[in-house]
Amino acid sequence: MSMFVDQARIHIEAGRGGDGCVSFHREKYVAAGGPDGGDGGKGGNIVFVADDHDSSLISFRYKRKYVAENGQNGAAKRCTGKSAPDLVIKVPRGTVIREAETNRVMADISGDEPVILAKGGRGGKGNQHFATSTRQVPRFAKPGYEGEKFDVILELKLLADVGLVGFPNVGKSTLISVVSAAKPKIANYHFTTLEPVLGVVKFDDERSFVMADIPGLIEGAAAGAGLGHAFLRHVERCRLIVHVLDVSGCEDRDPIEDFEKINKELHDFSEDLSQCPQIVAANKSDIASEEQIERLRSYITEKGMPFFVISAAAAQGTKPLIDEIAKTLETLPPVKRFEAEAVPEPLPEDSKRFEIVVDENGVYQVDAPFMEPIMRTINPDDWSSLQYFERVLRSSGIIDKLEQMGAKEGVTVSINGYEFDYVD
């Protein structure tokens, strides 16, 4: 049996930009040709696209890390490094991607356009950019920038216009097999449908809609019992719910009680879902008494819902039901799309945060994540590069803090593992 997976967690990492090059023009008879180090290439993006040939996230259970290639480094003669290709990840249409840490929606892969979820890092500038009238021999270049990286949760929410809901074994699979070309497995035991079945229902020459037979719902589903959440996650997008009830009560169930229980589960899971329009289909009417049918009819019509008597197995009454579904869908808004949520803005003071502790050897250990990319640009043999480093230490407040903590000339300071002697 194929395994249906509708949720997976993966790590995505865009490529790093290539480093800029330190190089000087060397040519016979040309004195002091000047810096000609080229820029690094851009790192590859992570791109998601919808794939209509896949209906499960099963492949993401076995491969969980997706890393794009890095950009190439710059070269001499002003040659820019080659940019890395994008890494394209195919997911079933209807996959919603959330950032694992914050749970914000990053993208809804329901359309045809590719979506960039992690941007590749920019390439570093070569030393050709750093020549000035006072600094004619720049011996440093910028390293490439890191690409974006995220842990993300992929969640498949089917793109169906109509969701069939009902307790196991009420005849949902039979109904979808009769009205569409879908061929679900049908048998007389509970939970026959362990994965959603999508069927396209054509109601005239040019128009059709998508109907989903969702795994049977049981009491307590909203709290995660049985196949609960797997069921509810997929009905979330539906524009219309067709509630299938076994009017014959052949399994010693009361259809009115079933109706109430399932609507309670829908309400407990989502307020929006409970407001979704419903059509009720009283199935197995061929083995029900007139009295059973009339009792259910008066109960449902009192609630103001359309009521249809059908026998899916005998294909009776299904055409009026399909006509009503088609007519209702024309009045409803399109399938719900999940809007991407904005990235929360970091607080300005957070971006330059650092901590300083003195270890047992008297070394001042500075933990400053924001200094990481700057440290990689520093060339200790180049005076102008060191001047720039000192300016950054002053403007960020690190030197002031060292002075407050009593740092004297000659003590060792370590910033992110880079050690130097403190000069007052």
C-alpha positions as CSV (number, residue, x, y, z in Angstrom):
1,M,0.0,0.0,0.0
2,S,1.3,3.5,-0.8
3,M,2.0,5.5,2.3
4,F,0.2,8.9,2.3
5,V,2.3,11.6,4.1
6,D,0.8,15.1,4.4
7,Q,3.3,16.8,6.6
8,A,7.1,16.9,6.7
9,R,9.9,18.9,8.2
10,I,13.0,19.8,6.1
11,H,16.1,22.1,6.2
12,I,16.7,24.4,3.2
13,E,19.9,26.3,2.7
14,A,20.6,28.7,-0.2
15,G,24.2,28.9,-1.5
16,R,26.8,31.3,-0.3
17,G,28.2,34.0,-2.6
18,G,31.7,33.5,-4.0
19,D,34.5,35.5,-2.4
20,G,36.0,38.6,-4.2
21,C,39.5,38.2,-5.5
22,V,42.7,40.1,-4.5
23,S,44.8,40.5,-7.6
24,F,46.9,43.1,-9.4
25,H,47.3,43.7,-13.1
26,R,50.6,42.2,-14.2
27,E,51.8,42.9,-17.7
28,K,55.2,43.4,-19.3
29,Y,56.0,47.1,-19.7
30,V,53.0,48.2,-17.6
31,A,54.2,49.7,-14.3
32,A,51.8,49.4,-11.3
33,G,48.8,48.1,-13.3
34,G,46.5,48.5,-10.3
35,P,44.0,46.1,-8.6
36,D,42.0,43.9,-11.0
37,G,40.4,41.3,-8.6
38,G,36.9,40.2,-9.8
39,D,33.7,39.8,-7.8
40,G,32.4,36.5,-6.5
41,G,29.3,34.9,-8.1
42,K,25.9,34.7,-6.5
43,G,24.9,31.6,-4.5
44,G,22.0,29.5,-5.7
45,N,18.4,30.2,-4.5
46,I,16.0,27.5,-3.1
47,V,12.9,27.5,-5.3
48,F,9.6,25.6,-4.8
49,V,7.3,24.7,-7.7
50,A,3.9,22.8,-7.8
51,D,4.0,19.3,-9.2
52,D,0.7,17.8,-10.3
53,H,2.1,14.3,-10.7
54,D,2.7,13.9,-6.9
55,S,0.0,13.8,-4.2
56,S,2.1,13.0,-1.1
57,L,5.1,14.4,0.7
58,I,6.6,10.9,1.2
59,S,9.9,11.7,-0.5
60,F,10.6,14.4,2.1
61,R,10.6,11.7,4.8
62,Y,13.8,10.2,3.4
63,K,15.6,13.4,2.3
64,R,15.5,16.2,4.8
65,K,18.3,18.5,3.9
66,Y,18.4,20.6,0.7
67,V,21.4,22.8,0.1
68,A,22.0,24.9,-3.1
69,E,25.5,25.3,-4.6
70,N,27.8,28.2,-3.7
71,G,28.8,30.9,-6.1
72,Q,32.3,30.7,-7.6
73,N,35.0,33.0,-6.4
74,G,36.1,36.0,-8.4
75,A,39.3,35.8,-10.5
76,A,42.1,38.0,-11.8
77,K,41.5,40.3,-14.8
78,R,38.2,41.6,-13.3
79,C,36.6,38.2,-14.0
80,T,33.4,37.7,-12.0
81,G,32.8,34.2,-10.6
82,K,30.0,32.1,-12.0
83,S,26.7,32.3,-10.2
84,A,25.4,29.0,-8.9
85,P,22.2,27.4,-10.4
86,D,19.0,27.5,-8.3
87,L,17.9,24.3,-6.5
88,V,14.4,23.6,-7.6
89,I,12.2,21.5,-5.2
90,K,8.9,20.0,-6.5
91,V,6.0,19.6,-4.1
92,P,2.4,18.6,-4.6
93,R,0.1,21.5,-5.5
94,G,-1.6,22.8,-2.4
95,T,1.5,22.5,-0.1
96,V,1.7,25.3,2.5
97,I,5.2,26.0,3.8
98,R,5.7,27.4,7.3
99,E,8.9,28.5,9.1
100,A,9.3,25.8,11.8
101,E,10.6,28.3,14.4
102,T,7.8,30.9,14.2
103,N,5.1,28.9,12.4
104,R,4.6,31.9,10.0
105,V,3.3,31.0,6.5
106,M,6.1,31.5,4.0
107,A,4.4,30.4,0.9
108,D,1.3,28.5,-0.5
109,I,2.4,26.5,-3.5
110,S,-1.0,26.4,-5.3
111,G,-0.3,28.4,-8.4
112,D,2.0,27.8,-11.4
113,E,4.6,30.4,-10.6
114,P,7.9,29.3,-8.9
115,V,8.4,30.7,-5.4
116,I,11.9,31.6,-4.1
117,L,12.0,30.7,-0.4
118,A,15.7,31.1,0.5
119,K,17.8,33.6,-1.4
120,G,21.4,32.9,-2.3
121,G,24.1,35.1,-0.9
122,R,25.6,38.0,-2.9
123,G,29.1,37.6,-4.2
124,G,31.9,39.5,-2.4
125,K,33.5,42.5,-4.2
126,G,37.0,42.1,-5.6
127,N,39.8,44.5,-4.7
128,Q,39.3,46.4,-7.9
129,H,36.5,48.3,-6.0
130,F,38.6,49.4,-3.1
131,A,41.2,51.5,-4.8
132,T,41.1,55.2,-3.8
133,S,43.5,58.2,-4.3
134,T,45.1,57.4,-0.9
135,R,44.8,53.6,-1.0
136,Q,46.1,52.6,-4.4
137,V,47.1,49.0,-3.5
138,P,44.2,47.5,-1.6
139,R,45.2,44.0,-0.4
140,F,41.8,42.9,0.7
141,A,38.5,41.9,-0.9
142,K,35.1,41.1,0.5
143,P,34.0,37.5,1.1
144,G,30.7,36.3,-0.2
145,Y,27.6,36.7,1.9
146,E,25.9,33.7,3.4
147,G,22.7,32.4,1.8
148,E,19.4,32.3,3.7
149,K,18.6,29.1,5.6
150,F,15.5,27.8,7.3
151,D,13.9,24.8,8.9
152,V,10.5,24.6,7.3
153,I,7.4,22.5,7.7
154,L,5.6,21.3,4.5
155,E,1.9,20.8,5.0
156,L,-0.3,19.4,2.2
157,K,-3.8,20.9,2.1
158,L,-5.6,19.5,-0.9
159,L,-7.0,21.9,-3.5
160,A,-10.5,20.5,-3.8
161,D,-13.7,22.5,-4.4
162,V,-15.9,20.0,-2.6
163,G,-15.0,17.9,0.4
164,L,-17.0,14.7,1.3
165,V,-17.3,14.3,5.0
166,G,-18.9,11.6,7.0
167,F,-18.2,8.7,9.4
168,P,-16.3,5.7,8.0
169,N,-18.3,3.3,5.7
170,V,-21.1,5.7,4.9
171,G,-20.4,5.4,1.2
172,K,-18.2,8.4,0.4
173,S,-15.8,6.3,-1.7
174,T,-18.7,4.7,-3.6
175,L,-20.1,8.2,-4.4
176,I,-16.9,9.6,-5.7
177,S,-16.3,6.5,-7.9
178,V,-19.8,6.8,-9.4
179,V,-19.6,10.6,-10.2
180,S,-16.0,10.9,-11.3
181,A,-13.2,8.8,-12.9
182,A,-11.5,8.3,-9.5
183,K,-11.2,4.6,-8.5
184,P,-10.8,4.4,-4.8
185,K,-10.5,1.1,-2.9
186,I,-13.9,0.2,-1.6
187,A,-14.7,-2.5,1.0
188,N,-17.0,-3.0,3.9
189,Y,-14.7,-2.1,6.7
190,H,-13.8,1.1,8.5
191,F,-11.0,3.4,7.3
192,T,-10.9,1.9,3.8
193,T,-9.7,5.4,2.7
194,L,-6.4,5.9,4.4
195,E,-5.4,8.7,2.0
196,P,-7.5,11.4,0.3
197,V,-8.9,10.6,-3.2
198,L,-9.4,13.4,-5.7
199,G,-11.9,13.0,-8.4
200,V,-12.8,15.5,-11.2
201,V,-16.5,15.7,-11.7
202,K,-17.6,16.9,-15.2
203,F,-21.2,18.4,-15.1
204,D,-21.3,19.6,-18.7
205,D,-19.1,19.7,-21.7
206,E,-16.8,22.5,-20.5
207,R,-17.2,22.7,-16.8
208,S,-16.0,20.6,-13.9
209,F,-15.1,20.7,-10.2
210,V,-12.7,18.7,-8.0
211,M,-14.2,16.5,-5.3
212,A,-12.1,15.0,-2.5
213,D,-13.0,11.9,-0.6
214,I,-11.3,12.5,2.7
215,P,-10.3,9.8,5.3
216,G,-13.3,8.9,7.5
217,L,-13.8,11.1,10.5
218,I,-14.3,9.8,14.0
219,E,-15.3,11.5,17.2
220,G,-12.3,13.3,18.8
221,A,-10.7,14.0,15.5
222,A,-10.2,17.7,16.3
223,A,-8.2,16.6,19.3
224,G,-6.1,14.4,17.0
225,A,-7.8,11.0,17.5
226,G,-7.8,8.5,14.7
227,L,-7.0,10.0,11.3
228,G,-8.5,13.3,12.6
229,H,-6.0,16.0,11.8
230,A,-5.1,14.5,8.5
231,F,-8.8,14.7,7.6
232,L,-9.4,18.2,8.9
233,R,-6.3,19.7,7.3
234,H,-7.6,18.8,3.9
235,V,-11.2,20.1,4.3
236,E,-9.8,23.4,5.3
237,R,-9.5,24.6,1.7
238,C,-12.9,23.3,0.5
239,R,-15.4,25.8,-0.8
240,L,-18.3,23.4,-0.1
241,I,-18.9,20.4,2.1
242,V,-21.0,17.5,1.1
243,H,-22.0,15.7,4.3
244,V,-22.7,12.0,3.5
245,L,-25.0,10.2,6.0
246,D,-26.0,6.5,6.2
247,V,-29.8,7.0,6.3
248,S,-30.4,3.3,6.7
249,G,-28.6,3.1,10.1
250,C,-27.5,-0.4,8.9
251,E,-24.5,-0.3,11.3
252,D,-26.6,0.6,14.3
253,R,-25.7,4.3,14.0
254,D,-28.1,7.2,14.1
255,P,-27.5,9.5,11.2
256,I,-28.8,12.6,13.2
257,E,-26.3,11.8,15.9
258,D,-23.5,11.3,13.3
259,F,-24.4,14.7,11.7
260,E,-24.1,16.5,15.0
261,K,-20.9,14.8,16.0
262,I,-19.1,15.6,12.8
263,N,-20.2,19.2,12.8
264,K,-18.9,19.5,16.3
265,E,-15.5,18.2,15.1
266,L,-15.4,20.7,12.3
267,H,-16.3,23.6,14.6
268,D,-13.7,22.5,17.2
269,F,-11.0,22.4,14.5
270,S,-11.8,25.7,12.8
271,E,-14.4,28.4,13.1
272,D,-14.2,29.1,9.4
273,L,-14.8,25.5,8.5
274,S,-18.0,25.3,10.6
275,Q,-19.3,28.3,8.5
276,C,-18.6,26.5,5.2
277,P,-21.8,25.8,3.3
278,Q,-23.1,22.2,3.5
279,I,-25.2,19.9,1.3
280,V,-26.5,16.8,3.0
281,A,-26.6,13.5,1.0
282,A,-28.7,10.7,2.6
283,N,-27.0,7.6,1.2
284,K,-28.0,3.9,1.2
285,S,-31.7,5.0,0.7
286,D,-32.4,1.8,-1.2
287,I,-32.1,-0.2,2.1
288,A,-33.8,2.5,4.3
289,S,-37.4,2.7,5.2
290,E,-39.6,5.7,4.2
291,E,-39.9,6.6,7.9
292,Q,-36.1,6.8,8.3
293,I,-35.7,9.0,5.3
294,E,-38.5,11.4,6.3
295,R,-37.2,11.7,9.9
296,L,-33.7,12.8,8.6
297,R,-35.2,15.0,5.9
298,S,-37.3,17.0,8.4
299,Y,-34.3,17.4,10.7
300,I,-31.9,18.7,8.0
301,T,-34.4,20.9,6.2
302,E,-35.3,22.5,9.5
303,K,-31.6,23.6,9.7
304,G,-32.0,25.2,6.2
305,M,-29.6,22.9,4.4
306,P,-30.3,21.3,1.0
307,F,-31.2,17.6,1.4
308,F,-30.7,14.9,-1.3
309,V,-31.8,11.2,-1.1
310,I,-29.3,9.0,-3.0
311,S,-28.0,5.5,-3.3
312,A,-24.4,5.7,-4.5
313,A,-24.1,2.0,-5.0
314,A,-27.1,2.0,-7.3
315,A,-26.2,5.4,-8.8
316,Q,-29.7,6.7,-7.9
317,G,-30.2,10.4,-7.2
318,T,-26.6,11.4,-7.9
319,K,-27.4,13.6,-10.9
320,P,-29.6,16.1,-9.0
321,L,-27.0,16.2,-6.2
322,I,-24.2,17.0,-8.7
323,D,-26.3,19.7,-10.4
324,E,-27.0,21.3,-7.0
325,I,-23.2,21.2,-6.1
326,A,-22.3,22.8,-9.5
327,K,-25.0,25.6,-9.0
328,T,-23.8,26.3,-5.4
329,L,-20.1,26.5,-6.4
330,E,-20.9,29.2,-8.9
331,T,-22.0,31.5,-6.1
332,L,-18.9,30.8,-3.8
333,P,-15.5,32.5,-3.7
334,P,-12.5,30.6,-5.2
335,V,-10.4,28.0,-3.3
336,K,-8.8,29.6,-0.3
337,R,-5.1,30.6,-0.7
338,F,-2.9,31.1,2.3
339,E,-1.2,34.5,2.2
340,A,2.6,34.6,3.0
341,E,3.2,36.4,6.4
342,A,5.8,39.1,6.7
343,V,9.1,38.4,8.4
344,P,9.0,40.1,11.8
345,E,11.4,43.0,11.8
346,P,14.4,42.5,14.2
347,L,14.7,45.2,16.9
348,P,17.5,47.6,15.9
349,E,19.3,47.1,19.2
350,D,19.3,43.3,18.6
351,S,21.3,43.5,15.4
352,K,24.4,44.8,17.1
353,R,24.2,42.8,20.4
354,F,27.4,41.5,21.9
355,E,28.6,40.0,25.2
356,I,32.1,40.2,26.8
357,V,33.4,37.9,29.5
358,V,36.9,37.5,31.0
359,D,38.0,33.9,31.1
360,E,40.4,32.2,33.6
361,N,43.4,33.2,31.5
362,G,42.5,36.9,31.6
363,V,41.4,36.9,27.9
364,Y,38.5,39.2,27.1
365,Q,36.1,36.9,25.1
366,V,33.8,39.0,22.9
367,D,30.8,37.1,21.5
368,A,29.4,39.3,18.6
369,P,27.6,37.4,15.9
370,F,27.2,40.5,13.8
371,M,31.0,40.8,13.5
372,E,31.3,37.4,11.8
373,P,31.1,38.6,8.1
374,I,33.3,41.7,9.0
375,M,36.0,39.5,10.5
376,R,36.3,37.5,7.3
377,T,37.1,40.7,5.4
378,I,40.1,41.7,7.6
379,N,43.6,41.3,6.3
380,P,46.0,41.7,9.4
381,D,48.9,42.6,7.0
382,D,47.0,45.5,5.5
383,W,47.1,48.8,7.5
384,S,43.9,50.3,5.9
385,S,42.0,47.0,6.6
386,L,43.0,47.2,10.3
387,Q,41.9,50.9,10.4
388,Y,38.5,49.8,9.1
389,F,38.3,47.1,11.8
390,E,39.1,49.6,14.6
391,R,36.4,51.9,13.3
392,V,33.8,49.1,13.5
393,L,34.9,48.2,17.0
394,R,34.4,51.8,18.1
395,S,31.1,52.5,16.4
396,S,29.6,49.2,17.7
397,G,30.5,50.1,21.4
398,I,32.8,47.1,21.9
399,I,35.9,49.3,22.7
400,D,33.8,51.4,25.2
401,K,32.7,48.2,26.9
402,L,36.2,46.9,27.1
403,E,37.4,50.1,28.7
404,Q,34.5,50.0,31.2
405,M,35.6,46.4,32.1
406,G,39.1,47.7,32.9
407,A,40.9,46.3,29.8
408,K,44.5,47.6,29.8
409,E,47.0,47.9,27.0
410,G,48.5,44.5,26.1
411,V,45.7,42.3,27.3
412,T,44.4,39.7,24.8
413,V,41.0,40.2,23.2
414,S,39.3,37.4,21.3
415,I,36.4,38.2,19.0
416,N,34.7,35.1,17.6
417,G,38.0,33.2,17.9
418,Y,40.2,36.0,16.3
419,E,42.8,37.1,18.9
420,F,44.7,40.4,19.0
421,D,46.5,42.5,21.7
422,Y,44.4,45.4,23.0
423,V,46.0,48.8,22.3
424,D,44.7,51.7,24.4
